[in-house]
Amino acid sequence: MKSERLLSVLLLLQTRGRVPASELAERLEVSTRTVYRDVESLSAAGVPVYAERGRHGGIALLPGFRTDVTGLTTDEARALFIMATQGTHSALGLADALGSALRKVMVALPASHRPAAEVTSRRILVDPDRWRSGPRAAVALDELNGAVFRDVRLRIRYRHGGETRLRTYTVDPYGLVVKAGTWYLVADRRGRPRLFRADRVAAAVETDVPVRRRAGVELAQVWEELRRGVEERPAGVRVTARIRRDRLDLAERILGPALTGPPRTGAADDPWAVIELAYPVVEAVRQLLQFGDTLEVLDPPAARRVLARAAADIGAVYAGDPAARPPDDRPSR
């Protein structure tokens, strides 16, 4: 454990420069006295490390000193080669850079770690997209990415879901987040956190005004606040339904965000299970029509009426012979 801690100290100093002993102690979960003992051990091993006491002091390496020791364990090396966010680097124009970086890491790895890292990249694949998610709209991230890293305000033309017209917003970006393959711009508008889907941004122009973020607030904090707001939004309609047990797997994949808990099953010979769902409005229960007669809404009565009307409308569409309709009433091909 001490050797790993010494290596951690060395890598932190290479990355950060001068670091207060108290910060090193907190990161490594040891006492400040232990940090100073580790510094003495590194110095005895020939590492040019020194400690400066006082208000602005800290632990530092002599200028120009670098080590090519990676310090990676076998599991750490394997983790680097699991491409958990494939597509993310391509969207940011970093696919070639990633490949080059991994090749450099492979060269730097101890010979004993290389086979495990290479096999991992061929045996583990993580696809972030949902089943049958369909083609995604092209997203131009260059302007958004540029504003994020140049710390300037951004003027965007944005289309909200369910709308056709574009709205104009001036925002202070914190960063970009990709969730389940969908990119989001996280930003403040007039000092309040907002979430914008990147594929709904029709245009983005950087301004000359420096970004004005809330003091001490980071991207991860804003994202967590916005994420909770979406996931914990109170539902307007609670729906109880029964579904054939052999359709439960499909229901969990399709209805996942609407399900409020695990299904309730009865006796082993009962072919039905009961599920609870939450929708913002009662009309949204039309989503359940795709399950046909393998799902029945039990409550509330308003949801049953919506589905009954929808089913009747569908039945009317298919009741007649399409060839007998007037030409003006036939769907265009």
Secondary structure by P-SEA (a helix, b strand, c coil): caaaaaaaaaaaaaccccccaaaaaaaacccaaaaaaaaaaaaaaccbbbbbbcccbbbbcccccccccccccaaaaaaaacccccccccccccaaaaaaaaaaaaaaccccaaaaaaaaaaccccccccccccccccccaaaaaaaaaabbbbbbbcccccccbbbbbbbbcccccccccbbbbbbbcccbbbbbccccccbbbbccccccccccccaaaaaaaaaaaaaaccccbbbbbcccccaaaaaaaacccccccccccccccccbbbbbbbbcccccccccccccccccccccaaaaaaaaaaaaaaaaaaccccccccccccccc
